[in-house]
Amino acid sequence: MRHMKHAPPHSFVLVALALGTSTLIPARAASQPVAPADSVSSAAGTSTVSFDGHPLFTVSAGFKNVTARHRAQLVSERLEHMVRNAEFAPESLRVVDTEVSADVQSGDFLALAVLDADTVGTGLDRHELAEQRAGILRAALIDYRQQRGARRLGWAGVQTALATLALIAALMLLARLRRRSGALLEGWIEARREQIKARTHSILEPDRLLVALAALLKVVGGVLSLVLLYVYTSFVLGRWPWTQAAGEQLGALILRPLTQLGSGFVSNLPGFVFIAVVATLTRYLLKVIGFLFAEVAAGRIRLHSFYPEWALPTERIVRVVIVSLAVVVVYPFVPGSDSLAFKGMSIFLGVLVSLGSTSVVGNLVAGIMVVYMRSYVVGDVIKVGAEFGRVIETDVLATRLRTPKNVEITIPNSTMISSNVINFSRQAAQDGLILHTEVTIGYDAPWRQVHAMLLRAAARTPGLLQEPAPFVLQRELGNFAVAYELNGYTREPLRMQRIYTALHKNILDEFNEFGVGIMTPSYEGDRDEPAVVPKERWYAAPAIPKGQPGADE
């Protein structure tokens, strides 16, 4: 480089720094006293000096109104001009001390001035910091020229060609693997078509399952292809000096999250170990509790004043309590649990649950009350309001009944608590359920005869027990007739409607056979003959005669 013969005045240096000119400043001028000490100020913040897309170091001070950012930009522009000069040698950079700075210069040209403000927090004096930064500049400038040498560019071309061939081979292999996997999958499904039909829902029929899995393979193949292209692009861009920074940025988009995940995993490893220990202990504790309550439900373990039907509901409650306690214990060890986002999400979910779960909580509480009140169990025949049927399922929210018409009814547990529940099965299995029906007979019929006919009808009715024996009550002596009530025991509450039907048919047959009339609800006067059906007319057309197939006995 040529030496400038005339040094500019001090004001030229200040103007150059203030305006950010890209010209090279002669070192003689820059090495002279530039400004008094009070003219050097620490700019707010710091700014990074970059060269060829790579950060080198930071500066934090400027002259008077010159900001650190403007100063860093000026240094970067000087380096660009230096390296473009074919006569410039990076090894020629040296440090020259002045009254207010330590200058890094090459010959008569200034590359960088290190001020006292730059040394704050570094532990170095002005000269030592200048030597350090001179070494950084030498390495950056030498690397810049080496990267653009013919040998390095030739090797970058070879690497790019090899990477392109590797990408083409990988994409072809991936396509072949996808086709091969699709053929194997189709063959596997065809070989097990009947098994899949028998074991899966209609939405997972073999043909639909094959289409879904083929689509999944296509998505996986597409994702892997994009990953390969991304890696290829990042690698190739990083081989060439003009695009190396862009390639490194692309690589950092993947490597930085992976690095953060790795470092986060290592830093949270003690918490993960604690969570794993609590989860393992909770899992085995739930297994032990499940086994104990299963034994209680089966009757192999008996607890005083604890009924077997309480076992499964109690197990569910205990499970919820144990899992809730485990979640509370491990919550502080969950990564990100102390972040504002995590806390905000917790509050939001809590508000949603509190606003939308009033009826759910009411049914949960009612379900627990229903279980421990023992009003009914699965298999009992009950009546709730106007609904009648057998209990087929109970849970913490609702109870399901199946009516004699084979209709399933779901009743919320809150309704079960607020309604009268009539249980027909509780005593039916022990003493028997009493079925009763009432007839009104005129005063002209002897009560002993009426009792006998009613008992004969009960004896002929399937489903009514003979022990305990049926009995008759005379409920009322009315204005025109006597009210008789026939009572019979049964242990089949679910068949009570059919038993009632058979009993009523037998009562009609008995009274018709013995010529005793059953009074109508409205009495107007006595007939000359009793209102009965003669026995010879019991099977009048279109009724099927007795003894023939299909006859109603």
Buried (B, 14 or more C-beta within 10 A) or exposed (E): BEEBEEBBEBEBBBEBBBEBBEEBBBBBBBBBEBBEEEEBBBBEEBBEBBBBEEEBBEBBBBBEEBBBBBBBBBBBBBBEBBBEEEEBBBEBBBBBEBEBBBBBBBBBBBBBBBBBBBBEEEEBEBBBBBBBBBEBBBEBBBBBBEBBEEEBEEEBEEBBEEBEEBBEEBBEEBEEEBEEBBEEBBEEBEEEBEEBEEEEEEEEBBEEBBEEBBEEBEEEBEEBBEEBEBBBBBBBBBBBBEBBBBBBBBBEEEEEEEEEEEEEEEEBEEBBEBBEEBEEEBEEBBEEBBEBBBBBBEEEBEEEEEEBBBBBBBBBEBBEEBEEEBEEEBEEBBBEEEEEEBEEEEEEEEEEEEEEEEEEEBBBBBBBBBBEEEBBBEEBBBBBEEBBBBBEEBBBBBBBBBEBEEEEBEBBBBBBBEBEBBBBBBBBEEEBBBBBBEBBBBEEBEEEEBBBBBBBBBEBBEBBBEEEEBBBEEEEEEEBBBBBBBBBBBBBBBBBEEBBEBBBBBBBBBBBBBEBBBBEEEEEEEEEEBEBBEEEEBBEEEEEEEEEEEEEE
